[in-house]
């Protein structure tokens, strides 16, 4: 198919989104340049010539081979406070489960469009909990495509995994068995750093692990990587996010200085963990939700698989009483999470600005 077919704005959106060819299908046409509908505004690009990419600084990598190690817990709490991002190794999830998950992602996204379109849902909101295949689109008004195709698997009671594609179902279900207990352990360590010693299995579970989803993101090779972006700079709405990335690389985290980005170097078997807005609010700013983004590669397809651990939509989020018990002033008010969720996604990608909605 000739690339000139995509000169018209309507055609490319019809081809990529409505017909579920995705960005993958666009690349398969043999295009040699990024179409204008995928060219990001300059302030959203990750241009390595213009930005300070810090190659000497890196986020912490924490060994969890001994969960009872006081130093490991302290390292997690300190990383959450300083960076908002860290990698974990020896976390207990067998490497073959992680490898199978990545392979499942490739199997699904490399299907013909007529297969993928069975799972496509038009105009599904960000709270769609069962399944959603989509090609990443920017803000509704500007209509700029990110260089990414995605599928979402809801991991909550009542979500029907029989609706998931057979290419990913077994692998996601197996990963979920390991990832949910891992998330619980990490959250318990983070809570102890806030002097919150309650059991997550009790009243805190809806607040911290009430809505969960495993997404698969597929970033096809891109002819002009500096003109577009796989995922624009953003923070997560979650309590925490656990991310599996492949060995291609491309995840960047906002550093401690302006215009400073740190590349999260892939480590075999490692998982990246980041703090989301919800836990920053609950911690009264002790833990940080940080901007991050995903670059694309000119020669290789990249897979990343985030596991989002969020409050339940009907819970109220705000600073924990234990954080404020010594007279610390609350930075945030008590907010219904569904209200924050709606605001967050109406403004995305807004970086840290969404937090203003919850501030006193």
DAPEKA-V113473 format. One line per field, one symbol per residue. ss: DSSP state (~ for helix, > for strand, _ for the rest). psi: psi as a letter, one per 30 degrees, with the letter a starting at -180 (. if undefined). burial: + if it has 9 or more other ideal C-beta (glycine too) atoms within 8 Angstrom, else -. A space follows every 50 residues. Layout:
# DAPEKA-V113473
ss->???
psi->???
burial->???
This chain:
# DAPEKA-V113473
ss->__~~~~__~~~~~~~~~~___~~~~~~~_______~~~___~~~______ _>>>______>>>______~~~~~~~~~~~~~__>>>>>_____~~~~~~ ~~~~~~~~~___~~~~~~~>__________>>>>>>>_______>>>>>> >>>>______~~~_____~~~~~~~~~~~~~~~~~~~~~~~~________ ___~~~~~~_>>>>>>>>>_____~~~___>>>>_____>>>>>>_____ >>>>_____>>>>_______>>>>>_~~~~~~_________>>>______ _>>>>>>>>>_____>>___~~~~_______>__>>~~~~~~~~~~~___ ~~~~~~~~>_
psi->kkfffgekeeeeeeeedeggfleeeeeffgkflklfffjlkefflijfff ljjjffkllkkkkgfjffjeeeeeeeeeeeeeegklkklhffkkffeeee eeeeeeeefgllefeeffgkjkgklfgkfdkkklkkkbkeefhkklikkl kkjkhlkfkjffflkfffeeeeeeeeeeeeeeeeeeeeeeeefggjglkf fbffeeefhfkkkjlkkkjlkkfifffakeklklllflelkkkklagelf kkkkaflkgkkkkjkkkkflkkklkleefeeefhgekkklkllkllkffk kkkkjkjkjllkfglkklkkeffffggkkkfllkkkeeeeeeeefffkjg bfffffefk.
burial->--+-++----+++++++-+++++++++-+-+--++-++++---+++---- +-++----++++++-------++-+++++++-+++++++---+---++-+ +++++++++-+-+--++-+++------++-++++++++----++++++++ ++++++--+-+--++--++-++++++-+++-+++++++++++++-+---+ ---+++++++++++++++++++-++-++++++++++++++++++++-+++ +++++----+++++-+---+++++++++++++++--+++++++++++--- +++++++++++++-+-++++--++-----+-+--+-++-++-+++--+-+ +--++-++--
